[in-house]
Each structure stands twice: as structure tokens, then as C-alpha cells.
Amino acid sequence: MFLKTLRIQQYGTQTALAQASQPPVAQNTISRLECDAAAQPTWRTVVALAQALGVPPESLRFGPPPPPRLRRRGRRGPSSAEAVVR
């Protein structure tokens, strides 16, 4: 799971997660990890955040979460091409 998604669900703010992590992880580090998919945190940081979030360290993902997938709805009427043909 993505760090930002878990953090919002469980702590709300980056500051609250920073205070809950042991050893403490700086709020600006959490911010950087949430924004930068290329960030390479130390294993100590990954473990501290994973423990605070209650997930295995290997499951933690960094960078912005992907946008939600939009569901397509069924057609509601003729397309504009079909309307011209009629």
C-alpha cells in the first residue's frame, strides 16, 4: 500500500505519523517519500513507518498513489456519428 493512503486512513496528518513512528521519522521526510516515487529511504525509516502503520515493511510503497480508476457507464443514447446518419 502507498504510504500516503495508509497515513491518511490511520493518522490524518504527516505530523501525527512522524510522532507515532519509533524511532521518529521527520515530517519533511514523510512528505518527500509521499511525493517522490524515486525516493530511496533507509531500511530503518521503512521499518519505523511500517511499524507505526501496522503493515509489513515490504508492502510499503512510496511516491504519489495512482489516481482512482473511473468506471465507464453504459451508453445513454446514440453517438454523435450515429445521430448524423439518421
N, C-alpha and C positions, 0 to 999 in steps of 0.2 A: 504494500500500500504506500501511497505517497505521503511524505512527511506532513505536508500542508493539510491534506484531508484528515489525517488522524489527529493532528494538532487542533484543528477547528472543532472536530467532534468531541474531543476529550477535555481540552483546556481553554479553547477560545483564543486567547492571546499568546503571542510568542513569548512574552514576559512570563506568563504563568508556566509555560512549558520549561523555560530556562530555569526558573526557580525550583521546579519539580525534579529536574534531572540531577543525578548524582554520579560522578562529580558534576558540578554545574556547567552548563553549556551557555555561552554568552548569547544574548538575544540577537546581536548582529550576525553571529554565526548561523543561527537558525534561519534568519532572513536570507542570508546568502545561499544556504542549502535549498531553501524553498524556491528560489528564483533561478538558480544556475544548475542546469542538468549536468554540466561538465564538472561541477564541484567534486573534489576528492577529499572528503573528511577523513580524519584519522579513525582508526578502529575504535579507539577509546570514545570518541564523540558518537559514533554509530551505536555502540553498546549503551552509552548513557541515555541517548534519546530513545532507543528501542525499549529499554527497561522502563523508562518513565511512561511510555506509551503502551506497554504490555504486549509487545509483538517481538517475534524473533528478529535479531539484527539483520539476517539475510533477506528478510521480506521488506525492509525499509527502502523506499525509492526516493530519490532527490530530484529537484527541478520542479517546474510547474506541472500540475496534473493535466492530462489531456482534457480538452473541452468535452462536455457531455454530448453523447450521440443524440441527434434529433431523429425522432421517429417520423417516417413518411406516412402521410394519411392517404387513404384511397382517393381516387379521382372524384371530383364533385360535379363534373359536367364535361361537356366537350372541350377539347383543347382549342386554342385559337386557330390552329390549322384545320381542324375538323369543322369549326364554325364557318370558315371561309368557303369550304367545299359545299356546304349545304345551301 
